[in-house]
Amino acid sequence: WSIYPTQIQAIVDAMKPNLDEVQDAADILLAAQQADWGPIQHKGELHDRATYRYYWEILQKAKLSGIAIPSAAAQAFF
């Protein structure tokens, strides 16, 4: 497989998290930090360490992609 240079930006854009995902990730991780990384409930869903890892990856992808991260999350985690 090979990727032509003009395809790179389209691939990067397709892999970026959207703003709603970034906001949810920030909200969940900040709440988890307040709960000393124990299980929390967010928007009616239970979250624990397994989902925290997923949402941490979302925040990392957002930062690397140049997507704005909510300031409280940026201060807490970056």
N, C-alpha and C positions, 0 to 999 in steps of 0.2 A: 504494500500500500504506500502511496505517496500523497502528499498534500501540496498543491500548487500554492505559491506564496500569496496570491490574491484571495485564497480561501481561508487563510488564517484568521482574519478579523471576524469573519462570519462564524467560525467555529468558536472563537473566544466569546463572542456576543451570545451565542446559543447556550453556552455553559454558565453564563453569569446568573447569579440569583436575582430574582426581581425584588423590588423595594418592599413589598409586603412580607416576603420571606425574611429579608434582612431585619425588618422591624420586629417580626415575631421572634426571630432568633435572639435579638437583643433583649426583648422583654422576658423571654423564657430564661435566658442565662443570668440576667440581673436578678430575677426572682429566685432562681436556684442558688445564686451566691448568697442572697439574704437568708435562705433556708439552710445554709451551711451544706449545700449540695445534696440535701435530702430530696425526696420526691415532692413535687409541687403539682398544682392544678392550674392550667392556663386555658381559658376559653372552653372550659368543660372537658378538657383532656388531661390525663395524667402524664407527667413527664418525670423521667428519672435519669440516671447517669448515661444510659444508652442513648436516649434522645439528646442529652446535653452534648455528647460527642458529635452527633449529626449537626446540631445547631451551631456548634463551635466551628465546624467545617464551613458552614454557610457564611459565618462572619469572616473567616479567613479568606474565602473566595471573594467576598465583597470587597475587603480591603485590598487584595491583590488586583482586583478588576477596576479599582478606582471608584467604586460605588460608595456613596456617603453612608457612614455608620452613625447611628444616633450617638450624640455626644456622651451620654452617660455610659454607654457600652464601650465607646472608644476610650474613655478615661479609665474604666474599670479593667479592660482587657488588653489594651494596646498601649 
